[in-house]
Structures are given as C-alpha cells and as structure tokens.
C-alpha cells in the first residue's frame, strides 16, 4: 500500500509540474516571487512549483526574502560568499543571527 501511495504522490507532483500556468499564476510568479520584470525566471518557476505542491507558503517566502535582504550587505540583489556565510557581519549581527538559528533549528 505504501508503494502505491508514494507512486500516486509522485504522479500528482509530475502532473502539477507539467501543467501549463494559468494567467493568474503567471501574473503572481512574474511580479510577486523573485523577479519583477513581467517574465518568469527559473527561480520564479521553481518557487511557483513549490507553491503548487503545497511545500511553501507566502509567509515562508516573505521570511526568506527578509533573510536574503539581511545578508545582502551590498544591496545588489546577489550574495557573495562572505555575505552568504556571515563573514561580513559585525559581532552583534553575527550573535543575533546565531540566536535566531538556535531558535529555529534547536538541537
């Protein structure tokens, strides 16, 4: 029974991924996700598919965007290695980030 259930879920996910986007999905993905230029980039497409599968919420995406902006010290929309690994943070920012990680990743 477990194999049948797993097969059903895999087929369902495949069907969702291969289904063309609706007009409202296109508008949402092209303006609300990662890019804002009226086209869908790979990152937008991947995030939309995660929404379609119920694996990501709008609140989680908003939180990820806040975290990205926190790391993006150069404000250029990209993370360098030092930004992504927190090596550019001052001691207070690094301490706050470590406390945050402990709160959301205990153990």
Protein Blocks (a to p, Z undefined) as FASTA:
>chain_A
ZZmmmmmmmmmmmmmmmpccdfklmmmmmmmmmmcnhpacfklmmmmmmmmnopacfklm
mmmmmmmmmmmmnonopacfklmnopmpcfklmmmmmmmmmmmmgZZ
